[in-house]
Amino acid sequence: MKHGEMANKGLYAGTGVGLVLFLLVGMFPGSLIGGAAGLYISNLIMGGVVDISILPRIITALSMVAGVICSAAFFVVGSSLAGWAAGTALEIVTSESTELEEAKQTSTN
């Protein structure tokens, strides 16, 4: 096995799991929290009851997109790092065990 192959496999698996988790769990809450923040910002800028105009809608939409992007980054990057760490740990354990086996074989010969 090449050096770093298990770490890369763990990275890819973690990224896939993160994308699925984001689609199942993170997209709607990210949009909801971003929209609420956008409404709050629009209320602060426009003051009081927000009138029906284009600026509050743009602010809310951009805030919703930012919430979804932040949620995606959290899920995908977090699970990618976890997968990479698991792959690296597994690679270290397997390389240590193969080195021990080789040392045992050379010492008995």
KOLLUM-771408 format. One line per field, with one value per residue (C-alpha): residue number from 0; z, x, y. Coordinates in steps of 0.25 Angstrom, whole numbers, plus 5000, padded with zeros to 4 digits. Layout:
N
n <- [NUM	...]
up <- [Z	...]
east <- [X	...]
north <- [Y	...]
This chain:
109
n <- [0	1	2	3	4	5	6	7	8	9	10	11	12	13	14	15	16	17	18	19	20	21	22	23	24	25	26	27	28	29	30	31	32	33	34	35	36	37	38	39	40	41	42	43	44	45	46	47	48	49	50	51	52	53	54	55	56	57	58	59	60	61	62	63	64	65	66	67	68	69	70	71	72	73	74	75	76	77	78	79	80	81	82	83	84	85	86	87	88	89	90	91	92	93	94	95	96	97	98	99	100	101	102	103	104	105	106	107	108]
up <- [5000	4997	5008	5011	5003	5015	5019	5005	5006	5019	5014	5002	5011	5021	5010	5005	5019	5021	5008	5012	5026	5021	5011	5021	5034	5031	5019	5025	5038	5031	5023	5034	5043	5032	5028	5043	5044	5030	5036	5048	5040	5031	5043	5049	5036	5032	5046	5052	5043	5030	5017	5005	4997	4990	4999	5011	5002	4996	5010	5015	5003	5004	5019	5015	5005	5015	5026	5016	5012	5026	5030	5018	5022	5036	5032	5020	5026	5040	5034	5024	5036	5044	5032	5029	5044	5044	5032	5037	5050	5043	5034	5045	5053	5040	5037	5051	5051	5038	5043	5055	5047	5038	5050	5056	5043	5041	5056	5055	5042]
east <- [5000	5005	5007	4995	4985	4977	4976	4971	4961	4956	4956	4947	4938	4936	4933	4922	4916	4917	4910	4898	4897	4897	4886	4878	4880	4887	4881	4867	4872	4883	4873	4864	4874	4880	4866	4863	4876	4873	4860	4866	4877	4866	4858	4870	4874	4859	4854	4841	4832	4839	4832	4829	4842	4853	4865	4859	4856	4871	4876	4868	4871	4886	4886	4879	4889	4900	4893	4893	4907	4912	4904	4910	4924	4922	4916	4926	4939	4936	4933	4944	4954	4948	4950	4964	4968	4962	4969	4982	4980	4977	4989	4998	4992	4993	5007	5012	5006	5013	5026	5025	5021	5033	5042	5037	5040	5054	5057	5053	5061]
north <- [5000	5014	5024	5032	5023	5020	5034	5038	5028	5032	5047	5043	5034	5046	5056	5047	5045	5060	5063	5053	5058	5072	5069	5061	5070	5083	5090	5093	5098	5106	5113	5115	5121	5130	5135	5139	5146	5153	5158	5163	5170	5176	5181	5188	5195	5198	5201	5196	5188	5185	5190	5182	5186	5179	5182	5174	5163	5163	5164	5152	5144	5146	5143	5130	5126	5129	5121	5109	5111	5111	5099	5092	5096	5091	5077	5074	5080	5074	5060	5061	5063	5052	5042	5047	5045	5031	5027	5033	5025	5012	5014	5016	5004	4995	5000	4997	4983	4980	4985	4976	4964	4966	4968	4955	4948	4953	4950	4935	4933]
